[in-house]
């Protein structure tokens, strides 16, 4: 999603929601008694900040208000989870009734703490069968332990964006499908000049923007937690395999120190100075927004998109990827929950609204109907990500009571492995499991 600084560090979100978890208790039983047909003004807070994104929100709200003339919506944008947290704790007339957040990692805390109202009763009352409206993976990351405290509002799929001109110059005729092919292609595309690079096939280190451990791990179809509810990193061989494969790629492309030195020359992820736009890297792990952003930046090369490669032993599953997205919920302390539900229902389930918003900000739609809508604007580059979103093996990181803390633990281990600070990967994973189980036990 072309959203400025949408990918706020998970650590910040975890810290913000941790405070929220101690301050909120569910009040939906008493607060949902309002009459949605009466004149009312709702406070809607969201995190988008770019002018084009804010404009798209305003246009959707205008369509909603036209269909619901008794409901006025006061929109406040560029809201971080920390600001939302403070407002929900303070309460009162100025607090948000409806919230949209980028941090899907915090859904477990939103639900577990009672900060957001359970939307299941609203869905049932409205006759909305969520299993028939939303893709399965999106429902997984918007609920926790049966509490559907948020709903998906657009979707992000992650794949491979590449420079077709660079591929042609290197004699590469198609994007890699397996990890061994990926490694070979990345090496062919790399042109090193001493301690630096004229062109790097791909930036493989975990700080390389979207090349975070969870994006890569998704290609191994990991199981973060076992049937017993315990952390499963050491028991699932996919995690060790991914960490080893990434470390091997780092070594073959010049080593951690050389790569990180080159990464320090990169421009901002959301500007025309992005290394893919400038031709510094020939391939980029990214979301559906990157191709459109590159074109807007005026790149002179032809852009291609493809799913991320899969492990060689999972070649039949090529096409899958990591999914996440924006979430939308109702504050449990709101006294206008029935009216708020009308807004949430419209923005998350109305096909016209979802398609219009997706078209405006180049995101993947979040409903099954919108994915198939003839009004959806689909370029060849964008279609790749629609297909990833539809793939039955595409997956996400599951919600947990401690929000995204378990992901931070895994991420920290991945950082240590790629730097060479942890040589015994199985032992590192076992230690991470212990830490994750301890953190979750404390959060419950």
Number of C-alpha atoms within 10 A of each C-alpha: 24 19 19 16 16 18 12 13 11 18 13 14 22 22 16 19 25 19 14 24 20 12 16 20 16 18 17 22 11 13 17 21 13 16 12 18 12 11 12 16 15 23 19 21 23 24 24 25 17 16 10 14 21 19 16 19 20 15 16 17 21 14 14 19 15 11 11 16 12 14 21 18 19 13 16 16 16 16 17 21 25 17 13 22 24 16 15 23 18 12 15 12 11 11 21 24 27 26 23 25 23 23 24 26 24 28 31 24 25 32 28 25 22 23 29 31 29 24 22 18 11 17 15 11 9 12 9 14 11 17 10 11 18 20 20 16 20 25 18 19 27 29 26 21 12 10 19 23 26 29 27 28 28 26 23 26 29 28 27 22 26 25 23 20 16 22 20 11 10 13 12 15 10 12 21 20 20 20 22 16 16 20 21 14 21 22 17 17 23 21 15 13 9 8 11 15 17 12 17 26 26 27 27 28 24 19 13 18 17 21 18 17 23 19 23 25 25 25 27 25 22 19 21 21 17 12 8 7 10 15 24 23 25 19 17 18 14 19 28 19 15 21 19 16 16 22 20 15 24 22 15 14 23 18 17 19 13 16 22 17 12 16 18 9 10 16 15 12 17 15 14 18 15 20 22 25 25 18 18 22 24 25 28 24 24 22 26 26 21 26 24 17 19 22 15 12 15 11 17 13 16 12 21 20 26 24 24 28 27 27 22 15 10 14 13 11 21 21 24 27 32 26 23 24 22 23 24 25 28 28 29 27 26 27 20 24 29 19 27 28 21 16 22 25 18 19 25 21 23 15 22 18 18 26 26 20 24 23 16 16 21 25 25 32 29 28 25 17 19 24 21 13 14 10 13 18 14 14 10 10 18 22 16 22 29 20 19 26 29 18 16 15 19 23 28 23 23 21 23 25 23 26 29 24 22 25 21 17 17 21 17 13 20 29 18 14 19 23 15 12 11 15 12 11 19 16 12 19 23 16 15 22 23 14 17 23 17 14 16 18 11 10 16 11
